């Protein structure tokens, strides 16, 4: 088997780079998600533990103020996490879209003699930073966003719904 030529090496490096980027985006997204869940449940756990262990120790108005602050902080943390998650998901799925198209172009042109890339240069760009919406064309994007909505919204809704039960 012969050594790959420049174009083949470039394409193989591009495929490898896009796969690494996809995994890096995915790792970052799950780090943000688990960080949110850890902060959310640790914060609420500490608050609930203190309310259960010392129910009459602090003044009622003080407990209510802490409860309101916790709800507001939970909503702010959840919204911020969701925005960061959404940004990384868009970038990840832009790269997936570019990789899918690059692989399709290679398969279509396999065995054909061509000069240069024949218009495939667009696939050799950093896809995650483009400001287009092609990430929506990848079927997994909707599912990824549904997971993110569940991760961020369910705890926030639970915190808001818990207020009447904790209010003194």
TADATA-V790465 format. One record per backbone hydrogen bond with DSSP energy under -1.0 kcal/mol. CO is the residue of the C=O (numbers start at 1). NH is the residue of the N-H. If there is no record, write none. Layout:
CO & NH
CO & NH
This chain:
5 & 9
6 & 10
7 & 11
8 & 12
9 & 13
10 & 14
11 & 15
12 & 16
13 & 17
14 & 18
15 & 19
16 & 20
17 & 21
18 & 22
19 & 23
20 & 24
21 & 25
22 & 26
23 & 27
24 & 28
25 & 29
26 & 30
27 & 31
28 & 32
29 & 33
30 & 34
31 & 35
32 & 36
33 & 37
34 & 38
35 & 39
36 & 40
37 & 41
38 & 42
39 & 43
40 & 44
41 & 45
42 & 46
43 & 47
44 & 48
45 & 49
46 & 50
47 & 51
48 & 52
49 & 53
50 & 54
59 & 63
60 & 64
61 & 65
62 & 66
63 & 67
64 & 68
65 & 69
66 & 70
67 & 71
68 & 72
69 & 73
70 & 74
71 & 75
72 & 76
73 & 77
74 & 78
75 & 79
76 & 80
77 & 81
78 & 82
79 & 83
80 & 84
81 & 85
82 & 86
83 & 87
84 & 88
85 & 89
86 & 90
87 & 91
88 & 92
89 & 93
90 & 94
91 & 95
92 & 96
93 & 97
94 & 98
95 & 99
96 & 100
97 & 101
98 & 102
99 & 103
100 & 104
101 & 105
102 & 106
103 & 107
104 & 108
105 & 109
109 & 112
120 & 123
121 & 124
125 & 127
127 & 130
133 & 136
134 & 137
135 & 138
138 & 141
140 & 144
141 & 145
142 & 146
143 & 147
144 & 148
145 & 149
146 & 150
147 & 151
148 & 152
149 & 153
150 & 154
153 & 157
154 & 158
155 & 159
156 & 160
157 & 161
158 & 162
162 & 166
163 & 167
